[in-house]
Amino acid sequence: MRLAISALAATAMIAGPALAQQSPMPEDLAWKLLELGRVIDPPKTAALYAPLQQKEPYQGVKVERDLKYGPADRHLLDVFTPEAAAPTPARPVLIYIHGGGFVAGNKRVPGSPFYDNIMLWAARSGFVGVDATYRLAPAFPWPAGAEDMGAIVKWVEENIGARGGDPARIFLMGQSAGAIHVASYVSHPEFYKVKGGGIAGAVLVSGIYDLTASPVGDAELAYYGSDPSRYAERSSLQGLVASPIPLLVTAAELDPPRFVAQFELLKQATCKRQRGCARSFMLPQHSHMSEVYAINTPDTRLSDEILEFVKSVK
């Protein structure tokens, strides 16, 4: 099997022996991700990472499930807070927005450790964690995602103080379609429900930022519609460049090529700003799904970048 690995795998393994030696990813797991290749395959990737994750009940963490932030059935969020023995200073807040191609996905599937894994890492790393879901296309097309981001941030700003969170230090993180919704929110102030957007920073993991840069697929058509003349105004690239909100932009080495190209596009666009480039990071060895499934395992490369980004935002 390994002798038949594609040129992609061989190229990736040549990327740097020193890096491979320092990697917290077991070699066998790295090979399995390479064998899967540049695909988006949640079931097969989850099968690799689920055994590395914790199962409920979670020690030392309080979990509140399915709190309502709006009227729709999917206007739900979970809050993870550490069970501190004594009062502590208000903690920064990490909101996580899942992917699913605009038409699927959830903050949690019963029996799965995802995306509780991100919330557990957040609660044990100095944050209050908020895991939220949102309305889906095609029933709820553009701009439902950005509208829901605004409603989530508003709920958090109003309610997180009672749970030990700092409403002035809210960080909004999304992956794949979740990153696109976060980017849409940041870049379109008309969807803000609180002054200035209500967030201290945004973390964009493997998103699409310019719909005009490559052909759109069925998922984008379901959410953005079939009129290409609207794609530029509904894209987030220019708004992200103009926004004063700090950004961390990431993608995975084994992402499908379109996501890598969009990562480079946004990275280069922000570098033309007077204030300089946005913080960016290409995650080695990982794929589109493993980048977030690996959070709360010994592989801390992405979570370390998130921590450094949060510390850098004053």
N, C-alpha and C positions, 0 to 999 in steps of 0.2 A: 504493500500500500504506500509506504513512504517513498519507495523508489519511483512511484508514479506521480508524485506531487508536482503540481504545475510550476511553470517558470515564476509565477507570483511568489510561491513559497520559497523557492531558491533565492530569489532577489531579496525577499524580506529577511531571510536568515543571514544574508551577507551584510545587512545594514550596519552591523557594528558588533564585533565579538565582545568588546568591553561592556557594551550595554547588555548583551545577553548574559554575561557573567554576573552582572549586578541585578538582573531582573528577579523580582519576587514571584514571577509566574513560573510554575513548574514546567520543565522542558516538555513533558508529555502533553500538558494542556496547551502549550504554545503550538505544538505540532498539530493537535486536533483542530485548533482555530485556523491554522494555515490550510489544513485539508478541507475545511468548510469553505474557505476562500472569502472573496469580497461579496458576501451575500447578507441579506437580512433574514435570519432564520431563528426566531425566538425559541421554538420548541427544542431544536437541537442544541442551541447555545445554553438554554436554561438547564438542560439535562447535564451539562458539564459543570455548571456553577451551583445548582441547587444543593448538592452534597456539601458544599463549602459554607453554606449559610446556616444561620441559627433558626430554630423553630420556637413557636410560642409554647408556653409563656416566656416573655423576655424578662430577664433579671435586671432589676434596677431602672426600668423604664416604664413610665405610665403611658398608656395608649387610650386615646379617645377616638372612637370610630364614627364615621358617617355623620359628622356635624354638617348642618345645612348652611350654605353661604348664599343661596338664592332659591328661586321657586321651582326650577326644573328638576326632574328626577335625578339627573347626574350632577347637580350642584351640591357635591359632597366633598368633604375633606376629613382627613385623620390628623390628629395632633399627637406628637411624641415628645414627652418631657422627661428629663431625668428625675428619679425619685431622690431628691437631695435631702439629706438629714437635717440641714439647717438652711435658712434663707441665703441666697446668693445674689450677686448683682444681676441685673437683667441681661439676658443672653441674646445674641444675634439670632435671627430667624432664617431658616433655610426652607423655602417653599420648593417642592419638586413637582414638575409637570411631565407626565408620561407621554410616550409616543404611541403610535398605532396607525399611521398613515391617514389621519383625519377621520377615519371611519370606524376605528376599533380601539381597543386598549382600555385599561383601567388602572386606578391607583393601586389596586390589590385584587388578586384572584384567590379565593379561598384555597388553602392547601399549597400555595406558592409562596416562597420567601420574597418575591419581588413585588412591589418596590419597598417593602418594609425594610429591606437591607440598607437602603439609603437613609431612611429615617432613624434606624438604630445607630448607624455611624454618626449621623448628625447629633442625636441626643447625647451620645457618648463623647462627642468632640467639641462640646461647648455651645451647641445650638439648641433652640427649640425647633423641632422638625414639623413641617406641614406638608402632607401628601394629598394632592387635590386631583379631581377629575373634572371633566368638562363635557359640554354638548358635542355631538358628533355629526359629521356630514353623512349622507346628503340631506338629512332632515334639517340640519342647522348649518348652512354654508357661511362663507365670509359675511360679516366679520364676527361670527359667534365666538370663535376662539379668543380673539382679542378682548371682546366684551367680557367673557368669563374670567380672563386674567385680571381685568379691572375689578370685578366683583370679589375675586379671591383676595386680592391685595387689600381691598377695602375692609373685608371681614377680618383679616389678620391684623390690620392696623387698629381696628376697634376692639378686638377681643384677645389679642395675644399678651397684653400686659398682665392680665389676670392669671396667665399661665406661665409667667416668668420670662416672657419674651420682651425684647426691646423694639417697640414699633418704629423707632428711628433707624433700626439696623436690619431691615428686611432684604434678603437676597432671593431673587427669583431665578430658579434653574429649570431648564427644560432640555429634553433629549429628543432628537428626530422631529416628529410633528410637534412635540411639546416645545422644542427649541424654536420652531417656527412661530408658534403662538406667543411665546415669550418675546421673540424678536418683533413680531407684529405689534405687541403691546408697547414695548419700549419705543418703537419707531413712529407710532401714531398716537400723539398726545390726546387726540379727540376721544380716546377710550379711557383716559385716566378718570378715576372716580375720587381720587385724593390729590392734593396739590403736589405737583412735580412728579407724579407717578407713584409716589409712596414707597419706592425701593431705593436701597443704597447701592445696589449693583445687580447685574444679570449675568448668569452663566449659561452659555449657548453651546450645547453638546451635539455635534453632527446635525446641523440644521441646513435649510435652504433659505437663502436671503434675497436672491434675484431670480424671479420666475422667468425673466426674459433671456437668461443666460444659457438655458438648455431646454430641450423639449420637455413639456409637462406630461405626466402620466395620469392614469385613471384617478389616483388619489387626489392629485391637485385639481383635476377637473371636477371631482365631486365637491370639493370645498371652495375653490376659487371661481368655478364656472368656466364656460367654454369660450368666453369673449377675450381674445388675446389683447385687445386694446385696453383692458382694465388691469393687466398683470403688472405693469410698471408701478402704478399707484398703489397696488395692493402688496407689492414687495416691500421688504424692510431695509434694504441695503442703504439707501440714501438717508433714511431716517435714523438708522443706527450710527452712521457717520456723524450726523448732526447732533445727536443726543448727548447731553452732558453726563448721562448715567454711565458709570464705569462698567466695562465689559470684560469677561473672560470668555474667549472663543476657543473651542476645542473640536477636534475630530480624531478618528481612529485610523491607524496605519492601514488596516484592512477594511475600512469603509468602502462601499461602492464608489467608483470614481467620481460620480457627480457630487457626493458630499465632500470629498477631498478638494475638488475644484471650487466649491462654494466656500469652504474654509479659507482657501488661499485668496479668493476674491474679496471676502470681507476683511481678512487680515491686511491685504495690500491697500484696500480702500481706506481703512482707518489710519494707515501710516501716512496718508496725505493730509491728515488733520494738523492744524497748527499745534495742538497739544500732544501730538505723537501717536504712536501705534497703540492699539488695544492690546492687552495682555493676551497671548495666544499660546497654544500648546498642542502639538501632535502626539497622540498617545501611542507609543510603540507597541507592537505585537497584538494589539486588540482589534476586534471587529465591531460592527455597528451595535450589536447587543451586548457583547462581553464588556464593553467599556463601563456600562452601568451595573451589569450583573456582578462585576468583580468588587464593587464597593462594599466595604465591611468584611473583606478578606485580607490576608496578609499583603495583597497587591494594592498598595496605597498610592500609586503614582498619580491617578486622577484626583483622589481625595486630598492628597497633599497639595496639589495645585489649587484646589478650591480653598483650602485653609490659608494658603499664602495670599491668594487674591483677596479674601475677606480681611486679612490683617492689613493689606496694603490700602484698603479703602478707609479713608479718614472721615 
